[in-house]
Amino acid sequence: MTPDKQPRAEYRPAGTVDIATALAPYRGPWSAKLAAHLLRRAGFGGSGQEIQTAAAAGMTAAVDRLIHFGPDTLPQAPEVDLSYGKMVDKMQRRKALFGTELWYLNRLLMTPNPLQEKMAYFWSNHFTSAMGQKGITPAMTIGQLALFRRYALGNYAQLTHDVSRDAAMLHYLDGIQNRSQHPNENYARELMELFTMGVGNYSEDDVRESARAFTGFTVNRRTGEFRFVPQLHDDGSKTFLGHTGNFNGDQVVDIIMQQPATGRFMARKFLRAFVYDDPEPALVDAVAGALRSSGYDVGPLMNTLLRSNVFYSDRAYRAIVKSPLEITIGALKTLGATTVGIRTLAALNTMGQVPLRPPNVAGWPGGALWMNQGVFLARLNYLHQLVMFKSPGTGGDPAEMTAMDMPAMKGAGRAMKGMLGDPAGQLAEPSTWVAGASVNDPRSVAQHVLQTVVQGDATAEQQTNILDFLSTDGVGNHVTLSRENFEEKVRGAMSLAMALPSYQLA
């Protein structure tokens, strides 16, 4: 497969969906393959044990376990110095940034509540801000992530109200500069364009009037908490989306939530993130109706989607390209890792997805853009280095590694060590990746490798390639699996399986 060829075109099954029954509960057969599909979409993938547990539980119980969050036993903040704003030394600032990124990645890997973290990831790429930019400190980003976890399956309308008061957002979109004498329109514009309604559903006058309504929303510089300053607020009459009154920011959000366009915009967002990226208009309308009738409660919608016919349809199966973050955390889960190390963080930079630092307010665009030649080769290099137990992410352009500032990253890793173990990361023994295989039978080992990595989703030619690798040496001579070569052969076969088109898809 060439790097710029979309893998789903080669592997993804064709399928159509009956819109009339798309959101009805799925009643078909349940399997490890569908359990793995659920864990990829409602989390960041599953370990072999997690997939087996979900498969044995059945669809209803597996979804129940995801929807109902348990206690969060992980650290709520990294054990690094977060007094970012007071730091003069650049190295100290970088340690705070990298330490926060490592803390976040380790949460994604080890969370007892994968759907909660997946939803927080979704919200962070919807209500976008970027740590380290425009005065956004690690502490602000940590607070914003806590907000997104709290609203993981909560009310979207109320979350929008709270995001309007969030310190990271007020810095990122210049809300702290929005004053009655000099309104700043950045947040007002993105609120409608990217966060609620989408382009074409508002006018420039609406942007100006909305900006006036949000004047006075700012942040206490001493505490970092939201502060409303009446003297900075424009309390005059405003006309917004056909409504006239002395509106404030909260009333603007309320009016936005009354617009049919908001329901359709968010329905499309949820479907593209969790089902497939080209949802039918009728399906969008059905989900939009459900959202609006619930008052924008996200929990009931996700509960419906994760149990629905459309979610388990051929059309949805492996229909979304994994982001770099999804493929790295998923690979670590597949390989039984217990921590995320600094080399994974460096590799994510090479792949174009530095955690908590999206490129702009639109977030990471995702989709086929994750499969351009440079990104695709970087992810294959990472997966190969990871499974071969080299240091993932150390290859490639030295300038890229310099840009990531490896000394600072190592300092952050040492700071994390006491909290989450060795920053180099730990993988399970290769024998556990193919547990149950007949160790002297390459066909059995090949089947177990493919089951572990892609749940058997490989063409006959791809299966033969892995079998040939296990059965021959580098020049085509037949070899027998033995104690001496078993680990090397399993690692190589796992690397080949992780390079398959099906593994690039969630």
C-alpha positions, 0 to 999 in steps of 0.5 A, a space after each residue: 500500500 502506498 503511503 498516500 492511499 487511503 487504507 479504508 479504500 483497500 479494506 473497508 467493507 462496503 455497506 448501506 444503512 437503513 435510516 429508519 432503523 439506524 438508531 434502533 438497538 443492535 440485536 445481531 451476533 456479538 463477538 470479540 471483533 465488535 467488542 474491539 470496535 466498541 473499545 476503539 470508538 468509545 475509548 482508545 482501544 482495548 488490551 487483549 484482556 479488555 477485549 475478551 472481557 467485553 466480548 464475554 459480557 455481551 453488548 449491553 453489559 459492555 456498553 453499561 460499563 463504559 457509560 457508567 463511570 467509576 471512581 477516578 483513581 488516577 492523579 488529577 495533575 502531574 507531579 511537576 512544578 505548575 507555577 508556569 506564569 512565574 517561571 523565568 527559565 525556559 527549561 522550567 516552562 518546557 518541563 511543565 508543558 512536557 510533564 503535563 502532556 505526559 501526564 495526559 497521555 498516561 491518563 489515556 492509557 490507564 484510565 478506568 473510565 475510557 469513555 470519559 477520557 474519549 469524550 474529554 478528548 472530543 470536547 477538547 478538539 471541539 472547544 479548542 485551546 492550546 496549552 502554552 499559547 496566548 498565556 494559557 498555562 498548564 494549570 489552565 489546561 488541566 482545569 479545562 480537561 477537568 471541566 470536559 471530564 465533568 461534562 463528558 456525558 453531560 449537557 452540551 448547552 450548559 458546557 457551552 455556558 461554562 466554556 465561555 467562562 473558562 480561563 483557557 478559552 478566555 485567553 485563547 480567543 481573547 475574551 480577556 480583551 473584550 471590553 465595552 469600549 473595544 469589543 473583541 469579536 474572536 470568541 463570538 465568531 468562533 462560538 457560532 462558526 466552530 462551537 455551535 451552528 457552523 458557517 452560513 447560519 449567522 451574520 456579521 451583525 450577529 457576531 458584533 452583537 454577540 461580542 458586545 454581550 460577552 464584554 466584561 467576561 475576564 480572568 482574575 490575574 491573581 487566582 486565574 478564576 473567571 471574573 465578571 467586571 460590570 464596568 467593562 460590560 456593554 449593557 445596551 440593547 442588542 439584536 442577535 439572531 432576530 431577538 432584541 434585548 439587553 443580552 449578556 453572554 449567557 442569553 446569547 448562548 441560550 438563543 443559539 441553543 434554540 436554533 435548529 442549525 445548532 442541533 444539526 451541527 452537533 449531530 454531524 460532529 458526534 456522528 463523524 467522531 463516533 460512527 463515520 465521517 460522511 453521515 447521511 442527511 437523514 441520519 443527521 436530522 434524526 440525531 439532531 432531533 434527539 439532541 434537541 428534544 433532550 435539551 442537549 443532554 449528551 449521555 442519552 445520545 451516546 447511550 443510543 449510538 453505542 447500542 445502535 444498528 448504525 454503530 455496528 453496521 458494515 458502513 461504520 466498521 473501521 470507517 474512521 482513520 485513527 489519529 496519531 494519538 489514537 494509534 499510539 495509545 491503542 498500540 501501547 494497549 495492544 502491547 500491554 504497556 503500563 506507561 507512556 514514555 517521552 519517546 511516544 511524546 516525541 513521535 506524536 510531535 513528528 506525526 503532527 499531534 502534540 497533545 493539548 496543543 492543536 494547530 489552531 482554533 479549528 482543532 485537528 482536522 483528522 480524517 484522510 489528512 492523517 494519512 498523508 505521506 509524511 504522517 503515515 510514514 512517521 506512524 509506521 516508524 513509531 509502531 515498528 520501533 515500539 514493537 521491536 523494543 527500540 526507542 519509539 520516536 528517536 528516528 527521523 529528522 534531528 531538527 524535529 527532536 531538537 524542536 521538542 527539546 529532549 533535555 526538557 522532556 527527560 526532565 519532565 519524564 524524571 518528574 513523572 517517574 514516581 507517579 507513573 513508573 519508568 518514563 521509558 514505558 514497559 511492554 508485556 512479554 512478546 509471548 503474551 501477545 500470542 498466548 494460546 498459540 502453538 509456539 512451533 506452528 507458524 500458522 498458529 502464531 500468525 493467526 494469533 498475531 492477526 487476532 491480537 492486532 486486527 481481530 483477524 481483519 486481513 486479506 488472504 495475501 496479508 495473512 500469507 505475508 505474515 506466515 511467510 515471514 514467520 516461516 522463512 529467513 531474510 533470503 527466503 530459506 525455510 526456518 523453524 520457530 524455536 526458543 532462539 528465534 521465537 521472540 524476534 519472529 513474533 515482534 516482526 510479525 506484530 510489526 507487519 500486522 500493525 502496518 496493515 491498512 485495517 490497523 490504521 482504522 478505528 
